């Protein structure tokens, strides 16, 4: 994290792989961030169903973007907390009853959202770098499969991404000439990013 040891002290135990306690302020922040993101995606999906004047192709593209982000937030929560709740747009915000959810349902939601995104997002956004595109969905879907130990499902997706993948800016995926370029802000949005 840089700076001095007292700067963002909650991050130090994570960086040092030492004991992380329930009083660490970063824990509820991560939980809140993930579920706030999920909630915003669900708001988009609910609003999209009642919105007027949006053609079908644009609606599908908006849905694909929202579902990609919802899968991303669920995946982040799953990686950090493991036993999480799957929350889609059909869940009422007033529903406060929680139980240990079937984690298969969580993975099914993540995979379903990423599959929809993969099938409906454009290959690139032209000059709009940083947006989720088909290839971001392909790669995140492969990662979700790998986290579940389903490497046979991930391999064809990864091979497709290596052979055909493009950044949101339309640049073919490739390795940078210098590894450190990945961490240089002046070289952001490269073929490797």
SERO-4910 file (N, C-alpha, C, O; in steps of 0.05 Angstrom, whole numbers):
BEGIN
 pado doro    nc1    nc2    nc3   cac1   cac2   cac3    cc1    cc2    cc3    oc1    oc2    oc3
  Unk    A     16    -24      0      0      0      0     17     25      0      7     47     -5
  Unk    A     43     22      5     60     46      5     57     63     30     44     54     49
  Unk    A     69     86     30     68    105     52     81     94     77    101     80     75
  Unk    A     69    100    100     81     91    126     63     70    139     40     68    131
  Unk    A     73     55    159     57     33    171     30     41    182     12     25    183
  Unk    A     27     66    192      1     74    203    -19     83    182    -43     86    189
  Unk    A    -11     87    158    -29     95    136    -46     71    128    -35     50    120
  Unk    A    -72     73    129    -90     52    122    -82     27    138    -76      6    126
  Unk    A    -81     29    164    -72      8    181    -88    -18    178    -77    -40    182
  Unk    A   -113    -16    170   -130    -40    167   -119    -58    144   -125    -82    144
  Unk    A   -104    -46    125    -94    -62    103    -69    -78    110    -63    -98     98
  Unk    A    -55    -69    131    -29    -82    138    -32   -112    144    -16   -128    134
  Unk    A    -52   -122    160    -54   -151    165    -59   -167    140    -51   -190    138
  Unk    A    -73   -155    121    -78   -169     96    -53   -171     79    -47   -192     67
  Unk    A    -37   -149     78    -12   -150     63      9   -168     76     25   -180     62
  Unk    A      8   -170    102     29   -186    116     20   -214    122     35   -230    133
  Unk    A     -5   -221    113    -16   -248    118    -15   -256    147     -8   -278    155
  Unk    A    -22   -236    165    -23   -242    193    -52   -244    201    -70   -243    184
  Unk    A    -58   -246    227    -85   -250    237   -103   -226    229    -96   -203    234
  Unk    A   -125   -233    217   -145   -213    210   -168   -217    229   -180   -238    230
  Unk    A   -175   -196    244   -196   -199    265   -222   -186    255   -222   -171    235
  Unk    A   -243   -193    268   -269   -183    260   -272   -153    265   -291   -141    256
  Unk    A   -254   -141    280   -255   -112    285   -241    -96    263   -241    -72    264
  Unk    A   -229   -110    244   -215    -96    222   -236    -82    205   -255    -95    195
  Unk    A   -233    -56    202   -253    -40    188   -256    -46    158   -276    -40    146
  Unk    A   -235    -59    147   -236    -66    118   -257    -88    112   -267    -90     90
  Unk    A   -262   -105    132   -281   -127    128   -309   -118    122   -320   -125    101
  Unk    A   -321   -102    139   -349    -93    132   -349    -74    107   -369    -73     92
  Unk    A   -327    -60    102   -326    -43     79   -327    -60     53   -342    -53     34
  Unk    A   -313    -82     53   -313   -100     29   -341   -112     26   -351   -113      3
  Unk    A   -353   -122     48   -380   -133     46   -399   -113     36   -415   -118     17
  Unk    A   -399    -89     47   -417    -68     39   -413    -60     10   -432    -56     -5
  Unk    A   -388    -58      1   -382    -51    -26   -394    -72    -45   -406    -65    -65
  Unk    A   -389    -97    -40   -399   -119    -57   -429   -118    -59   -440   -119    -81
  Unk    A   -443   -117    -37   -472   -118    -37   -485    -92    -47   -507    -92    -57
  Unk    A   -471    -69    -43   -481    -44    -54   -479    -46    -85   -497    -37    -99
  Unk    A   -457    -57    -95   -454    -60   -124   -475    -79   -135   -487    -74   -156
  Unk    A   -480   -101   -121   -501   -120   -130   -528   -107   -130   -543   -110   -149
  Unk    A   -534    -91   -110   -559    -77   -108   -563    -57   -131   -584    -55   -142
  Unk    A   -542    -43   -138   -543    -24   -160   -549    -38   -186   -564    -29   -203
  Unk    A   -535    -61   -190   -540    -76   -215   -569    -86   -216   -581    -85   -237
  Unk    A   -579    -95   -193   -607   -104   -192   -626    -81   -198   -647    -85   -211
  Unk    A   -620    -57   -187   -636    -34   -193   -638    -28   -223   -659    -22   -234
  Unk    A   -615    -31   -236   -614    -27   -265   -632    -47   -279   -648    -40   -297
  Unk    A   -630    -72   -271   -646    -93   -284   -676    -90   -279   -692    -95   -297
  Unk    A   -683    -81   -255   -712    -77   -249   -722    -53   -266   -743    -54   -277
  Unk    A   -706    -31   -266   -714     -7   -280   -716    -12   -310   -733     -1   -324
  Unk    A   -697    -28   -320   -696    -34   -349   -722    -47   -358   -731    -43   -381
  Unk    A   -734    -63   -341   -759    -77   -349   -783    -58   -352   -802    -65   -367
  Unk    A   -782    -35   -339   -804    -16   -341   -797      8   -357   -814     26   -362
  Unk    A   -772     10   -366   -764     34   -382   -777     33   -409   -782     12   -420
  Unk    A   -782     57   -418   -795     60   -445   -776     73   -464   -759     89   -456
  Unk    A   -779     67   -490   -764     81   -510   -736     70   -514   -719     84   -527
  Unk    A   -730     47   -504   -703     35   -508   -707     11   -526   -722     -8   -521
  Unk    A   -693     11   -549   -696    -11   -568   -685    -37   -556   -669    -37   -537
  Unk    A   -693    -60   -567   -687    -86   -556   -657    -91   -555   -647   -102   -536
  Unk    A   -642    -83   -576   -613    -88   -576   -599    -72   -554   -581    -83   -541
  Unk    A   -607    -48   -549   -596    -31   -528   -603    -43   -501   -587    -44   -482
  Unk    A   -628    -52   -498   -636    -64   -473   -619    -89   -466   -610    -92   -444
  Unk    A   -614   -105   -486   -598   -129   -482   -570   -122   -474   -558   -135   -457
  Unk    A   -559   -101   -487   -532    -92   -480   -530    -81   -452   -511    -87   -438
  Unk    A   -550    -66   -444   -551    -56   -416   -553    -79   -396   -540    -79   -376
  Unk    A   -571    -98   -402   -574   -121   -385   -548   -136   -382   -540   -145   -361
  Unk    A   -534   -140   -404   -508   -155   -404   -488   -140   -387   -472   -153   -373
  Unk    A   -487   -114   -389   -468    -99   -372   -474   -101   -343   -456   -106   -326
  Unk    A   -500    -99   -336   -508   -101   -308   -503   -128   -297   -494   -131   -274
  Unk    A   -508   -149   -313   -504   -176   -304   -475   -183   -301   -467   -198   -283
  Unk    A   -458   -172   -319   -429   -175   -316   -420   -164   -289   -406   -177   -273
  Unk    A   -428   -139   -283   -420   -127   -258   -431   -141   -234   -418   -144   -214
  Unk    A   -456   -150   -236   -468   -165   -213   -452   -191   -208   -447   -198   -185
  Unk    A   -444   -205   -229   -428   -229   -226   -401   -222   -214   -391   -236   -197
  Unk    A   -389   -200   -223   -363   -191   -212   -365   -186   -182   -348   -195   -166
  Unk    A   -386   -172   -173   -389   -166   -144   -395   -192   -128   -385   -195   -106
  Unk    A   -412   -209   -139   -416   -235   -125   -390   -251   -123   -384   -263   -102
  Unk    A   -375   -251   -144   -349   -266   -145   -330   -254   -124   -317   -269   -110
  Unk    A   -328   -228   -123   -311   -215   -103   -319   -223    -75   -303   -230    -58
  Unk    A   -345   -222    -69   -355   -230    -43   -350   -259    -37   -342   -266    -15
  Unk    A   -353   -276    -57   -348   -305    -54   -319   -310    -48   -313   -327    -30
  Unk    A   -301   -297    -62   -272   -301    -57   -264   -293    -28   -248   -306    -16
  Unk    A   -276   -271    -18   -268   -261      8   -283   -275     31   -270   -282     51
  Unk    A   -309   -278     28   -325   -288     50   -334   -317     47   -343   -329     67
  Unk    A   -333   -328     24   -341   -355     17   -371   -360     20   -384   -364     -1
  Unk    A   -381   -360     43   -409   -367     48   -427   -342     45   -431   -328     65
  Unk    A   -436   -337     21   -451   -312     16   -479   -318      6   -486   -341      1
  Unk    A   -495   -297      4   -522   -299     -7   -523   -291    -36   -512   -270    -43
  Unk    A   -536   -307    -53   -541   -298    -80   -564   -279    -81   -586   -285    -71
  Unk    A   -560   -256    -92   -582   -236    -93   -586   -226   -122   -568   -213   -133
  Unk    A   -609   -233   -133   -615   -224   -160   -638   -203   -158   -646   -195   -136
  Unk    A   -647   -194   -181   -666   -173   -182   -694   -181   -172   -711   -163   -168
  Unk    A   -699   -206   -166   -725   -215   -156   -726   -214   -126   -748   -217   -115
  Unk    A   -704   -210   -113   -704   -209    -83   -713   -181    -74   -703   -161    -84
  Unk    A   -732   -181    -56   -742   -155    -45   -721   -144    -25   -711   -158     -8
  Unk    A   -715   -118    -28   -696   -105     -9   -707   -106     20   -692   -104     39
  Unk    A   -733   -109     23   -745   -111     50   -741   -138     63   -746   -142     87
  Unk    A   -733   -158     47   -729   -185     57   -703   -186     74   -681   -185     62
  Unk    A   -706   -187    100   -682   -187    117   -677   -215    129   -658   -219    144
  Unk    A   -693   -234    121   -689   -262    131   -666   -274    115   -667   -276     91
  Unk    A   -646   -283    130   -623   -295    116   -617   -322    129   -622   -327    152
  Unk    A   -606   -339    113   -598   -366    122   -572   -372    107   -564   -357     89
  Unk    A   -559   -394    115   -536   -402    100   -546   -412     73   -559   -432     71
  Unk    A   -539   -397     53   -549   -403     26   -534   -427     14   -511   -433     21
  Unk    A   -548   -440     -4   -536   -461    -19   -515   -448    -37   -522   -432    -55
  Unk    A   -490   -454    -33   -469   -441    -49   -469   -449    -78   -457   -435    -95
  Unk    A   -482   -471    -85   -485   -478   -113   -502   -457   -127   -497   -450   -150
  Unk    A   -522   -446   -112   -539   -425   -124   -523   -400   -129   -528   -386   -149
  Unk    A   -503   -395   -112   -486   -371   -117   -470   -375   -142   -469   -357   -159
  Unk    A   -457   -398   -145   -441   -404   -169   -459   -404   -193   -451   -394   -215
  Unk    A   -483   -415   -192   -501   -415   -215   -508   -387   -223   -510   -381   -247
  Unk    A   -512   -369   -204   -519   -341   -211   -495   -328   -224   -498   -314   -245
  Unk    A   -471   -332   -214   -447   -320   -225   -443   -331   -254   -439   -315   -272
  Unk    A   -444   -357   -257   -440   -369   -284   -461   -360   -303   -456   -354   -326
  Unk    A   -486   -360   -294   -508   -351   -312   -505   -322   -321   -509   -316   -344
  Unk    A   -498   -305   -302   -494   -276   -309   -471   -273   -328   -473   -258   -348
  Unk    A   -449   -287   -324   -426   -284   -341   -430   -296   -368   -421   -286   -389
  Unk    A   -445   -318   -369   -452   -330   -395   -469   -311   -412   -465   -308   -436
  Unk    A   -489   -299   -399   -506   -279   -413   -489   -256   -422   -492   -247   -445
  Unk    A   -471   -246   -405   -453   -224   -413   -435   -232   -436   -432   -216   -455
  Unk    A   -424   -256   -435   -406   -265   -456   -421   -266   -483   -410   -259   -504
  Unk    A   -446   -275   -482   -461   -278   -507   -473   -252   -517   -482   -251   -540
  Unk    A   -473   -231   -501   -488   -206   -509   -472   -181   -508   -481   -160   -518
  Unk    A   -448   -181   -497   -432   -157   -497   -416   -155   -523   -410   -176   -536
  Unk    A   -410   -131   -532   -394   -128   -557   -365   -137   -552   -355   -138   -530
  Unk    A   -351   -144   -574   -323   -152   -572   -306   -129   -563   -286   -133   -549
  Unk    A   -313   -105   -571   -298    -81   -562   -317    -57   -561   -339    -58   -572
  Unk    A   -308    -36   -548   -323    -12   -546   -309     11   -562   -314     34   -557
  Unk    A   -292      3   -580   -278     24   -595   -259     39   -577   -242     28   -564
  Unk    A   -263     65   -575   -246     82   -559   -254     83   -529   -241     96   -514
  Unk    A   -274     68   -521   -283     68   -493   -269     47   -478   -279     25   -473
  Unk    A   -244     52   -469   -228     33   -455   -239     30   -426   -251     48   -415
  Unk    A   -235      6   -415   -243      1   -388   -271    -10   -384   -279    -16   -362
  Unk    A   -286    -12   -405   -313    -23   -403   -312    -53   -406   -295    -64   -419
  Unk    A   -331    -66   -393   -333    -95   -396   -342   -102   -424   -362    -92   -434
  Unk    A   -327   -120   -436   -334   -129   -463   -337   -160   -462   -335   -172   -441
  Unk    A   -342   -171   -485   -346   -200   -487   -322   -215   -475   -325   -235   -460
  Unk    A   -298   -205   -480   -274   -220   -472   -269   -217   -442   -258   -236   -430
  Unk    A   -277   -195   -430   -275   -193   -401   -294   -214   -388   -287   -227   -368
  Unk    A   -318   -218   -400   -337   -238   -390   -326   -266   -394   -329   -283   -377
  Unk    A   -314   -271   -417   -302   -297   -423   -281   -304   -402   -281   -326   -390
  Unk    A   -263   -285   -397   -241   -290   -377   -251   -293   -349   -242   -310   -334
  Unk    A   -270   -276   -341   -281   -279   -314   -297   -304   -310   -297   -317   -289
  Unk    A   -311   -313   -331   -325   -338   -330   -305   -361   -327   -310   -380   -311
  Unk    A   -283   -361   -342   -263   -381   -339   -252   -382   -311   -247   -403   -299
  Unk    A   -247   -358   -299   -237   -357   -272   -258   -368   -252   -250   -382   -233
  Unk    A   -283   -363   -257   -304   -374   -239   -304   -404   -241   -307   -418   -220
  Unk    A   -301   -415   -265   -299   -444   -268   -275   -455   -253   -276   -476   -239
  Unk    A   -252   -442   -255   -228   -451   -242   -231   -451   -212   -221   -469   -198
  Unk    A   -244   -430   -201   -248   -429   -172   -266   -452   -162   -264   -460   -139
  Unk    A   -282   -463   -180   -299   -486   -173   -285   -513   -179   -297   -534   -175
  Unk    A   -261   -512   -190   -247   -536   -197   -256   -548   -223   -250   -571   -229
  Unk    A   -270   -532   -240   -280   -542   -265   -262   -533   -288   -270   -517   -306
  Unk    A   -237   -542   -287   -217   -533   -306   -223   -541   -335   -216   -527   -353
  Unk    A   -237   -564   -338   -244   -572   -366   -264   -552   -378   -263   -548   -403
  Unk    A   -280   -539   -362   -298   -519   -373   -284   -492   -378   -291   -477   -396
  Unk    A   -263   -487   -362   -248   -462   -365   -229   -463   -389   -226   -442   -402
  Unk    A   -217   -485   -395   -196   -487   -415   -205   -477   -443   -190   -461   -455
  Unk    A   -228   -485   -454   -235   -475   -480   -240   -444   -480   -234   -431   -500
  Unk    A   -250   -434   -458   -255   -405   -456   -228   -390   -456   -225   -370   -469
  Unk    A   -209   -401   -441   -182   -388   -440   -168   -390   -467   -156   -371   -476
  Unk    A   -170   -413   -480   -158   -415   -507   -170   -396   -526   -156   -383   -542
  Unk    A   -197   -392   -525   -210   -373   -542   -201   -345   -536   -196   -329   -555
  Unk    A   -198   -338   -511   -189   -311   -503   -160   -306   -513   -154   -285   -522
  Unk    A   -143   -326   -510   -115   -323   -519   -114   -319   -549    -99   -302   -559
  Unk    A   -130   -334   -563   -129   -333   -593   -144   -310   -605   -137   -300   -626
  Unk    A   -166   -302   -592   -184   -282   -604   -190   -257   -587   -202   -238   -597
  Unk    A   -182   -258   -562   -191   -237   -543   -180   -209   -550   -158   -206   -561
  Unk    A   -196   -189   -543   -189   -161   -548   -196   -145   -523   -214   -152   -508
  Unk    A   -182   -124   -519   -189   -105   -498   -214    -90   -505   -223    -92   -528
  Unk    A   -225    -75   -487   -248    -59   -493   -242    -38   -514   -260    -30   -529
  Unk    A   -217    -31   -516   -209    -12   -537   -204    -25   -564   -197    -11   -583
  Unk    A   -207    -51   -566   -204    -65   -591   -176    -76   -597   -171    -85   -619
  Unk    A   -158    -74   -578   -131    -84   -582   -129   -113   -575   -139   -122   -554
  Unk    A   -117   -130   -593   -115   -158   -588    -99   -163   -563    -79   -151   -558
  Unk    A   -109   -182   -546    -94   -189   -522    -66   -198   -529    -62   -213   -548
  Unk    A    -47   -190   -513    -19   -197   -517     -4   -191   -491    -14   -176   -474
  Unk    A     19   -202   -488     37   -195   -466     52   -169   -472     60   -165   -495
  Unk    A     56   -153   -453     73   -129   -457    102   -137   -459    110   -158   -449
  Unk    A    117   -121   -473    146   -127   -475    160   -127   -448    178   -143   -444
  Unk    A    151   -110   -430    162   -108   -403    141   -113   -382    120   -100   -383
  Unk    A    146   -131   -364    126   -138   -343    119   -114   -327     96   -110   -320
  Unk    A    138    -97   -321    133    -73   -304    114    -54   -317    102    -37   -303
  Unk    A    110    -56   -343     90    -39   -356     62    -42   -346     46    -24   -347
  Unk    A     56    -66   -334     30    -71   -323     25    -53   -299      1    -49   -291
  Unk    A     45    -42   -286     42    -27   -262     49      3   -266     51     18   -247
  Unk    A     53     10   -291     60     38   -297     35     52   -307     25     46   -328
  Unk    A     26     72   -291      1     86   -299      2     99   -327    -18    102   -340
  Unk    A     26    106   -335     29    119   -362     24     99   -384     20    106   -407
  Unk    A     25     72   -378     21     52   -398     -5     36   -394     -6     13   -402
  Unk    A    -24     48   -381    -49     34   -374    -65     28   -400    -60     40   -421
  Unk    A    -84      9   -398   -101      1   -420    -85    -11   -443    -92     -6   -467
  Unk    A    -64    -26   -436    -48    -38   -457    -61    -64   -466    -83    -71   -457
  Unk    A    -48    -78   -485    -57   -104   -495    -59   -125   -473    -74   -144   -475
  Unk    A    -44   -121   -451    -44   -140   -429    -63   -133   -407    -68   -149   -389
  Unk    A    -74   -109   -407    -90   -100   -384   -118   -112   -383   -133   -106   -364
***
